[in-house]
């Protein structure tokens, strides 16, 4: 399909989903989005023809692949040198560990000493560097020629190099067998050769080691494929999560509308029915209490007692009415007196004094009459 053409919404949706999941950042594009933004869909399709699956342009992707190829070559070269250097160091370390062993032969001692001497001189020569490029005096006044004089004899070096090749091969074989045992612990290759009943065990080990690289490459590819599938599943999970969230929002909207249209409309009717029920229940309770009260009264008082109480109540009510009439008359008289104001208060005080003086004189007269008789 050309970049300038535009497909139907369904086909465009399917193509854009593949493009977004493999070449472009994850995005949720629906059919509605394509219909509303047709030129954006064209832009995405055109952009997908100029980028690879990692999102880089085709030119940059080609340059990156070439750079990675060179890096792998340099890395392989460095690893070879590093492995050889470490194996030689391990040989020397094992030699010093075994110095206390009386079974070491003179050839073993000569081999390790020659190897160590050659290694040290080479390392020191490398540290001194070319004499013509040196701007500062050499360390301790040593020159490269001084160090070369410490080299072992050429015959010893040739003999040591021939044996070193066999020693390195043996060490590499042991490490490969160790790696094979680590990769497949349940295999019989993890046992020492001396314990293996089969004479072809070492040959079988070598064959498995030879295929181990291919096996590891295959397992690495499987891991990468699994990671790619996991990435695709994560993108799919994000899309489904977004869809799930939208569905939940729609469900919440529907529930809210149901509450507003049904529950709130019937709530007033339900409240009215509940109020009527509570009112009837309250009236029934009041009637029940009144019935209990009347029952208690009927059990407590007989008809004669009720009649006597009624007469007493009538007399008391009559006395209360008379007292209320007297109180009303007294209130009217007081209201009449209150009209007089302060003059009335003065007369009341004089009347009180005269009445008190009269009472005193009457008491004194009574006392006098008692004394006279």
SVG drawing of the C-alpha trace seen along z (x, -y; Angstrom):
<svg xmlns="http://www.w3.org/2000/svg" viewBox="-70 -61 141 110">
<polyline fill="none" stroke="black" stroke-width="0.4" points="0.0,0.0 1.4,-3.4 2.0,-6.0 -0.2,-8.5 -3.3,-6.2 -5.8,-5.9 -7.5,-2.6 -10.8,-1.9 -11.2,-2.5 -11.1,1.2 -8.0,2.0 -6.3,-1.3 -7.0,-0.4 -5.4,3.1 -2.3,1.7 -1.8,-1.1 -2.1,1.2 0.7,3.4 2.8,0.3 2.3,-1.1 3.0,2.2 6.3,2.8 7.8,-0.5 6.1,-3.4 5.4,-4.1 2.3,-2.5 -0.9,-4.4 -4.6,-3.7 -6.2,-4.5 -9.8,-3.7 -11.8,-3.8 -13.3,-7.1 -9.9,-8.6 -9.0,-7.5 -12.2,-8.9 -11.6,-12.2 -7.9,-12.5 -7.3,-10.8 -4.1,-12.7 -2.6,-11.6 -3.1,-8.0 -1.3,-8.8 1.5,-10.3 2.0,-7.3 2.0,-4.9 4.5,-7.1 6.7,-7.3 6.7,-3.6 8.4,-3.2 11.5,-5.2 12.1,-3.6 12.9,-0.1 11.4,1.9 13.6,0.0 12.3,-3.4 15.6,-4.5 15.8,-5.7 17.0,-3.1 20.3,-4.9 21.1,-5.2 20.0,-1.5 22.5,-0.4 25.3,-2.5 24.4,-1.2 24.6,2.4 28.0,1.8 29.2,0.2 28.0,3.1 29.7,5.5 33.0,3.7 32.5,3.6 31.9,7.4 35.1,7.9 37.1,5.8 35.4,7.4 36.3,10.9 39.9,9.9 40.1,8.4 38.5,11.5 41.0,13.8 43.9,11.8 42.2,11.5 41.5,15.2 45.0,16.1 46.4,13.6 44.2,15.0 45.0,18.6 48.7,17.8 48.2,16.1 46.2,19.1 49.1,21.4 51.5,19.3 49.2,19.2 48.8,22.9 52.5,23.4 53.1,21.3 50.4,23.2 52.2,26.5 55.7,25.3 55.4,27.3 54.7,30.5 57.8,32.7 56.5,34.4 57.2,31.3 59.8,32.2 62.7,30.0 61.0,29.5 57.8,28.1 59.9,25.7 61.9,24.6 58.7,24.2 57.0,22.0 60.1,19.9 60.7,19.3 57.1,18.4 57.1,16.0 60.4,14.4 59.2,13.9 55.8,12.5 57.4,10.0 60.0,8.7 57.3,8.3 55.1,6.4 57.9,4.1 59.0,3.4 55.4,2.5 55.3,0.1 58.5,-1.6 57.2,-2.2 59.1,-3.3 62.3,-5.3 61.9,-7.8 58.5,-9.0 59.5,-9.4 59.8,-13.0 60.7,-12.2 63.6,-10.2 62.9,-6.4 62.0,-4.9 65.2,-4.0 67.2,-4.9 66.2,-1.6 66.1,-1.2 64.4,1.4 67.8,3.0 68.4,3.5 65.2,5.4 65.8,7.5 69.0,8.8 66.8,10.4 65.0,12.5 65.4,16.3 67.5,18.0 65.9,18.5 66.1,22.3 64.2,22.2 61.7,19.8 61.0,22.1 60.6,25.1 58.4,23.2 56.1,21.8 55.6,25.3 54.6,26.6 52.5,23.5 50.3,24.3 49.5,27.7 48.9,26.3 46.6,23.6 44.6,26.1 44.3,28.3 43.1,25.4 40.6,24.3 39.3,27.9 38.7,28.0 36.9,24.7 34.8,25.8 33.9,29.0 33.1,26.9 30.8,24.7 29.2,27.7 28.5,29.1 27.1,25.8 24.8,25.7 23.6,29.2 24.2,30.4 22.2,33.6 24.4,34.9 27.1,37.6 29.8,35.2 30.0,33.6 32.0,36.6 35.8,36.7 37.3,38.7 38.8,41.3 35.3,42.2 33.7,42.5 33.4,46.2 33.3,45.2 36.6,44.7 35.0,42.3 33.7,40.0 36.2,37.3 35.4,37.4 31.7,37.1 32.4,34.2 34.4,32.5 31.5,33.0 29.0,31.5 31.3,28.6 31.6,28.0 27.8,27.8 27.4,25.8 28.0,22.5 25.2,23.2 23.0,24.3 23.7,21.1 23.0,19.0 19.7,20.8 18.8,20.2 19.7,16.6 17.5,16.2 14.7,17.9 15.2,15.4 15.1,12.5 12.0,13.9 10.4,14.3 11.3,10.7 9.7,9.5 6.6,11.5 6.5,10.1 6.8,6.6 4.0,7.2 1.9,8.7 2.6,5.6 1.5,3.3 -1.7,5.5 -2.2,5.4 -1.9,1.6 -4.5,1.4 -6.8,3.8 -6.3,1.8 -7.3,-1.4 -10.3,0.3 -11.2,1.8 -11.0,-1.6 -13.3,-3.1 -15.8,-0.2 -15.7,-0.8 -16.4,-4.5 -19.4,-3.7 -20.7,-1.3 -20.4,-3.9 -22.2,-6.4 -25.0,-3.8 -25.3,-3.1 -25.4,-6.8 -28.2,-7.3 -30.1,-4.3 -29.9,-5.8 -31.1,-9.1 -33.9,-7.8 -35.2,-5.0 -34.0,-5.2 -34.5,-8.9 -37.9,-8.9 -39.2,-6.1 -37.4,-7.5 -40.2,-10.1 -42.9,-7.4 -40.9,-5.1 -40.4,-7.8 -44.2,-8.6 -45.0,-4.9 -42.5,-4.6 -43.9,-7.7 -47.4,-6.4 -46.2,-3.1 -44.4,-4.8 -47.5,-7.0 -49.8,-4.0 -47.3,-2.2 -47.1,-5.1 -50.9,-5.4 -51.1,-1.7 -48.5,-2.1 -50.4,-5.0 -53.7,-3.0 -51.9,-0.1 -50.5,-2.3 -54.0,-3.8 -55.4,-0.3 -52.8,0.8 -53.5,-2.4 -57.2,-1.7 -56.6,1.9 -54.5,0.9 -57.1,-1.6 -59.9,0.9 -57.9,3.4 -57.0,0.8 -60.3,-1.0 -63.8,0.4 -67.1,-1.4 -67.7,-2.8 -64.1,-4.2 -64.5,-5.8 -67.8,-7.4 -66.3,-8.7 -63.3,-10.1 -65.6,-11.8 -67.5,-13.5 -64.2,-14.6 -63.0,-15.9 -66.3,-17.8 -66.0,-19.5 -62.4,-20.4 -63.2,-21.8 -66.0,-23.9 -63.7,-25.2 -61.1,-26.0 -63.7,-27.9 -64.7,-29.9 -61.1,-30.7 -60.6,-31.8 -63.6,-34.1 -62.4,-35.6 -58.9,-36.1 -60.5,-37.8 -62.4,-40.2 -59.3,-40.9 -57.3,-41.6 -60.0,-44.0 -59.9,-45.9 -56.1,-46.0 -56.3,-47.4 -58.7,-50.1 -56.2,-51.0 -53.3,-51.0 -54.9,-53.8 -54.4,-56.1 -50.6,-55.8 -48.3,-57.1 -51.1,-58.7 -52.6,-55.3 -49.2,-53.9 -49.0,-56.7 -52.5,-56.0 -51.7,-52.3 -48.6,-53.1 -50.6,-55.5 -53.3,-52.9 -50.8,-50.3 -49.2,-52.5 -52.6,-53.4 -53.6,-49.8 -50.4,-48.8 -50.8,-51.6 -54.4,-50.5 -53.2,-46.9 -50.6,-48.0 -53.0,-50.1 -55.6,-47.3 -52.9,-44.9 -51.9,-47.4 -55.5,-47.9 -56.0,-44.2 -52.9,-43.9 -54.1,-46.8 -57.5,-45.2 -55.8,-41.9 -53.8,-43.7 -56.8,-45.6 -58.9,-42.5"/>
</svg>
